Each structure stands twice: as structure tokens, then as C-alpha cells.
């Protein structure tokens, strides 16, 4: 359960999902779904910039503006 980082691509992590109540779609009866680990992906700044078609410096400027507004 370690984090895996691929530079320039992103980070894969494991998060623990809580126990929750769900419904059986056929009968409508409540069913408990147990807690379990799930994979989560967080893209890197470089990947987000490539997908958006902008320069990394523009992306960093936008993030800096969001931080000052909050």
C-alpha cells in the first residue's frame, strides 16, 4: 500500500473507502457494503498542462491566483 509516483505523469495512491449502506437493485432491500481499499490517481502538473494545451507556467499562474482568491 505504497504510493507510486511516475514523474511527469502522476501519482497513484490507495485510499480506504468507508463502510456504507446501498440498495439491492432487484429487491430494493438495504445492503451493507464493507470498507475496502480503492486506487486513486492524481495527475501531475505537466500532464494537466499537456491535456489542456497550455504551458506549465500558465498553469502555475492560474493556481497562484486561485490560492490568493481563497
C-alpha positions, -999 to +999 in steps of 0.1 A: +000+000+000+027+025-010+023+055-033+037+051-068+049+083-085+056+085-122+074+117-128+057+139-155+026+116-154+011+115-119+008+097-086-012+065-078-024+062-042-045+037-021-074+052-002-097+034+023-134+036+014-157+037+044-185+011+051-218+023+036-254+013+031-266+006-005-297-009-021-301-042-040-314-030-074-337-061-078-354-061-044-347-026-031-336-041+002-307-023+021-273-040+019-241-031+038-211-025+015-179-032+035-149-009+037-122-016+011-091+000-004-095+018-038-069+031-062-068+069-067-049+088-095-037+124-092-023+138-125+009+158-124+011+195-134+028+185-166+001+161-177-027+185-168-009+212-189-005+189-219-041+179-218-053+215-215-029+225-243-012+253-223+023+260-210+032+248-174+040+284-164+004+294-173-010+266-152+012+277-122+000+313-126-037+301-125-030+281-094-014+310-077-044+332-085-068+306-070-047+305-038-049+343-034-086+344-040-094+317-014 
